Structure formats: C-alpha cells, structure tokens
Amino acid sequence: MASDAWADAIELGTLGTDPRRLTLLVRAYCHLCDDMREAMAPLAARFGWAIEEIDIDADAVLEKRWGDSVPVLLAGERELCRHRIDAALVTAFLVDTGANSR
C-alpha cells in the first residue's frame, strides 16, 4: 500500500481490514528497523501473517508523524511495538487474533 493509500485508510477507518496483515513502519539506514524486520519474519511466517513495510521517508506526512519513532509495528491502527520487538506480546497477539479471524 502506498503511503497515500495508508493515510487515506486511516482517515476512512479501513486500515487493518485484512485481519492477518501487519504494517512495519521503517526507514532506510535504520539498524533497529533491520532488527525488527529480521525478528518479525519468522513469527509472521509461523502464524501465516503478512507484513507490509512502509518507508516513512517516502511520505512527508508519515515522516512528520513518526519521525524518530521507527520502527513501529502496527496491527491496523493498534501499535504493537516501537523501536524493539516484544516477541512474547507479538506472539500472543498473532495467536489470539489469528484464531479469532478464521
């Protein structure tokens, strides 16, 4: 999803309508972003979730809103993690939400 579409989805309340998709907000040259991406890949694969990455530097609105807060892992509009992954929290979320979305 392009950042314009992402911003539109927030305004329309449709962000996260795919119940098994997470959004990872990142920027280039961000070692914490790399760490979260690497940590999330096996979790997402294990539980059958997709991860969509959005580079906040590609959109001035996103860059202004999130700034130095990246990486941020979102489930719809819900923030799951910022800067570092909480694997136990994310795993519990994926299991619980995945079981409820089937």
Sequence and secondary structure as in RCSB ss.txt:
>XXXX:A:sequence
MASDAWADAIELGTLGTDPRRLTLLVRAYCHLCDDMREAMAPLAARFGWAIEEIDIDADAVLEKRWGDSVPVLLA
GERELCRHRIDAALVTAFLVDTGANSR
>XXXX:A:secstr
  HHHHHHHHHHT TT STTEEEEEE TT HHHHHHHHHHHHHHHHHT EEEEEEGGG HHHHHHHGGG  EEEE
TTEEEEESS  HHHHHHHHHHHHHHT 
